[in-house]
Amino acid sequence: MATQQSFVEYVAEQSRLEQRLSFKKMFGEYAVYLDGKVVAFACDNSLFIKPSAETARLTAELPQRPPYPGAKDYPVADQLLDEPDELRALLLATERAMPAAKLKAAAKGKTRSEDRSAAKKTAAKAASKAVPKADAAAKVKVAAKAKAASKPEAAPGAKTAAKAGATSRAKSAPKATTVRKTGASAASVAKAGSTTKAATKAATKAKATSRSRTAPRKRAAK
């Protein structure tokens, strides 16, 4: 049978330990804490005191039985519920005899919880800082798009100027070709003229040589 809450409230009232005594429910029963240490269990509406060598004298006349299946025998202090002073003295002696290991474990668990809370706060702070950066990046992106959108308005004029330049170059190209061709023709004519002059000079020289050869013969005939 599970322990009723009214029973643990009665134990707290009779012990007169006020806020120093607390209870934690587990599996339908209760663990009894004094100054953060487990000193007893409330099971089946009975109060089981944690055994120790230091309290053996105080619990010598109390009946003993296991608070739950598989547990060792615990002194049962039900008869002390009507003896507040003796109940209080027994609970205080048990608290002094119990190690503070579980209290340290609770402190460690609290530290871990605080660490997790601090980590969450740090993550939230980082996320809040990242939002303005994201907004700034979005604004830069929008400005870039607006700038890119404004460029096509000037593009037609630039394209027209480029087209006019290309047309001008195309028109001037035949003239340049003609000039080059004309220059080439003039060079050819000059070369041909030079060749003709050389040929005429050679012919004149040959004629003079022929005359010089026939002159002695005429003199010999006279």
C-alpha positions as CSV (number, residue, x, y, z in Angstrom):
1,M,0.0,0.0,0.0
2,A,1.4,3.4,-1.0
3,T,2.1,5.9,1.7
4,Q,-0.5,8.7,2.1
5,Q,0.6,12.3,2.0
6,S,-1.2,12.9,5.3
7,F,1.2,10.5,7.0
8,V,4.4,12.3,5.9
9,E,2.8,15.6,6.9
10,Y,2.1,14.1,10.4
11,V,5.7,13.0,10.7
12,A,6.9,16.5,9.8
13,E,4.6,18.0,12.4
14,Q,5.7,15.6,15.1
15,S,9.4,16.1,14.5
16,R,9.2,19.9,15.0
17,L,12.1,20.3,12.5
18,E,10.0,22.7,10.4
19,Q,11.8,23.6,7.1
20,R,14.8,21.4,7.8
21,L,12.7,18.3,7.1
22,S,11.5,17.6,3.6
23,F,10.1,14.7,1.6
24,K,10.5,13.4,-2.0
25,K,8.0,11.1,-3.5
26,M,9.3,8.0,-5.4
27,F,7.5,4.9,-6.6
28,G,4.5,5.8,-4.4
29,E,6.6,6.1,-1.3
30,Y,8.6,8.9,0.2
31,A,12.3,9.6,1.1
32,V,12.7,11.7,4.2
33,Y,15.4,14.4,4.1
34,L,17.0,16.3,7.0
35,D,19.3,19.2,5.9
36,G,19.6,17.6,2.5
37,K,20.5,14.1,3.8
38,V,18.3,11.0,3.6
39,V,17.5,10.0,7.1
40,A,14.4,7.8,6.7
41,F,11.8,6.3,4.4
42,A,8.0,6.5,4.6
43,C,6.7,3.2,3.3
44,D,3.3,1.6,3.8
45,N,2.5,4.5,6.2
46,S,5.4,3.6,8.4
47,L,8.6,5.5,9.2
48,F,11.8,3.5,8.6
49,I,14.9,5.1,10.0
50,K,18.2,4.5,8.2
51,P,20.4,2.3,10.3
52,S,23.9,3.2,11.5
53,A,26.3,2.3,14.2
54,E,26.0,5.8,15.8
55,T,22.2,5.4,16.2
56,A,22.1,1.7,17.2
57,R,21.6,2.6,20.9
58,L,18.6,4.9,20.1
59,T,16.9,2.2,17.9
60,A,17.8,-0.8,20.0
61,E,14.2,-1.2,21.3
62,L,12.5,-0.5,17.9
63,P,11.1,-3.3,15.7
64,Q,12.9,-3.9,12.4
65,R,11.8,-5.0,9.0
66,P,12.6,-4.1,5.4
67,P,10.9,-1.1,4.0
68,Y,10.5,-2.7,0.5
69,P,11.2,-6.2,-0.9
70,G,14.9,-7.0,-1.2
71,A,16.0,-4.3,1.3
72,K,17.8,-5.0,4.6
73,D,16.0,-4.5,7.9
74,Y,15.4,-0.9,9.0
75,P,14.3,0.3,12.5
76,V,10.6,1.2,12.4
77,A,9.9,4.4,14.4
78,D,6.1,4.4,14.4
79,Q,6.0,4.2,18.2
80,L,8.0,7.4,18.4
81,L,5.5,9.5,16.4
82,D,3.7,10.1,19.7
83,E,7.1,11.0,21.4
84,P,8.1,14.2,19.5
85,D,11.3,14.8,21.5
86,E,12.6,11.2,21.0
87,L,11.7,11.3,17.3
88,R,13.4,14.6,16.8
89,A,16.6,13.4,18.7
90,L,16.7,10.2,16.6
91,L,16.3,12.1,13.3
92,L,19.1,14.6,14.2
93,A,21.5,11.8,15.3
94,T,20.8,9.9,12.0
95,E,21.5,13.1,10.0
96,R,24.9,13.5,11.7
97,A,25.8,9.8,11.0
98,M,24.9,10.0,7.3
99,P,27.6,11.0,4.7
100,A,27.1,14.0,2.6
101,A,27.8,12.2,-0.7
102,K,24.3,12.6,-2.0
103,L,24.4,16.3,-1.2
104,K,27.5,16.6,-3.3
105,A,25.9,14.7,-6.1
106,A,22.9,17.1,-5.9
107,A,25.3,20.1,-6.0
108,K,27.0,18.5,-9.0
109,G,23.7,18.0,-10.8
110,K,22.8,21.6,-10.0
111,T,26.1,22.8,-11.5
112,R,25.5,20.9,-14.6
113,S,22.0,22.4,-14.8
114,E,23.5,25.8,-14.4
115,D,26.1,25.1,-17.1
116,R,23.3,24.0,-19.5
117,S,21.4,27.1,-18.7
118,A,24.4,29.3,-19.3
119,A,25.1,27.5,-22.6
120,K,21.5,28.1,-23.7
121,K,21.8,31.8,-22.8
122,T,25.1,32.1,-24.7
123,A,23.5,30.4,-27.8
124,A,20.5,32.7,-27.6
125,K,22.8,35.7,-27.3
126,A,24.9,34.6,-30.3
127,A,21.7,34.0,-32.3
128,S,20.4,37.5,-31.5
129,K,23.8,38.9,-32.6
130,A,23.6,36.9,-35.8
131,V,20.2,38.4,-36.8
132,P,21.5,42.0,-37.4
133,K,24.4,40.5,-39.5
134,A,21.9,38.6,-41.5
135,D,19.8,41.7,-42.0
136,A,22.8,43.7,-43.1
137,A,23.7,41.0,-45.6
138,A,20.2,41.1,-46.9
139,K,20.3,44.9,-47.3
140,V,23.7,44.6,-49.2
141,K,22.2,42.0,-51.4
142,V,19.1,44.1,-52.2
143,A,21.4,47.2,-52.9
144,A,23.5,45.1,-55.3
145,K,20.3,43.9,-57.1
146,A,19.1,47.5,-57.4
147,K,22.4,48.6,-58.8
148,A,22.4,45.8,-61.3
149,A,18.9,46.7,-62.3
150,S,19.9,50.3,-62.9
151,K,22.7,49.4,-65.3
152,P,20.5,48.2,-68.2
153,E,19.0,51.7,-68.5
154,A,22.4,53.1,-69.7
155,A,23.1,50.0,-71.7
156,P,21.2,51.0,-74.9
157,G,23.3,54.2,-75.4
158,A,26.5,52.3,-74.8
159,K,25.4,49.7,-77.3
160,T,24.5,52.3,-79.9
161,A,27.9,54.0,-79.4
162,A,29.7,50.7,-79.8
163,K,27.6,49.9,-82.9
164,A,28.4,53.3,-84.4
165,G,32.1,52.8,-83.7
166,A,32.0,49.4,-85.3
167,T,30.3,50.8,-88.4
168,S,32.9,53.6,-88.7
169,R,35.7,51.1,-88.5
170,A,34.0,49.0,-91.1
171,K,33.6,52.0,-93.4
172,S,37.2,53.1,-93.0
173,A,38.5,49.6,-93.6
174,P,38.0,49.6,-97.5
175,K,39.8,53.0,-97.7
176,A,42.7,51.6,-95.8
177,T,42.7,48.6,-98.1
178,T,42.6,50.8,-101.2
179,V,45.5,52.9,-99.9
180,R,47.5,49.9,-99.2
181,K,46.7,48.5,-102.7
182,T,47.5,51.9,-104.3
183,G,50.8,52.0,-102.4
184,A,51.6,48.5,-103.6
185,S,50.8,49.4,-107.3
186,A,53.0,52.5,-107.1
187,A,55.8,50.5,-105.8
188,S,55.4,48.0,-108.7
189,V,55.4,50.8,-111.3
190,A,58.5,52.4,-109.7
191,K,60.2,49.0,-109.8
192,A,59.2,48.5,-113.4
193,G,60.5,51.9,-114.3
194,S,63.8,51.3,-112.6
195,T,64.1,48.0,-114.5
196,T,63.4,49.8,-117.9
197,K,66.0,52.4,-117.1
198,A,68.6,49.8,-116.4
199,A,67.8,48.0,-119.6
200,T,68.1,51.2,-121.7
201,K,71.4,52.0,-120.0
202,A,72.7,48.5,-120.8
203,A,71.6,48.8,-124.4
204,T,73.3,52.2,-124.8
205,K,76.5,50.8,-123.4
206,A,76.4,47.8,-125.7
207,K,75.9,50.1,-128.7
208,A,78.9,52.3,-127.7
209,T,81.1,49.2,-127.3
210,S,80.1,48.0,-130.8
211,R,81.0,51.4,-132.3
212,S,84.4,51.4,-130.6
213,R,85.2,48.0,-132.1
214,T,84.3,49.0,-135.7
215,A,86.3,52.2,-135.6
216,P,89.8,50.6,-136.0
217,R,88.7,48.6,-139.1
218,K,87.6,51.7,-140.9
219,R,90.9,53.4,-140.2
220,A,92.8,50.3,-141.5
221,A,90.8,50.4,-144.8
222,K,92.0,54.0,-145.5
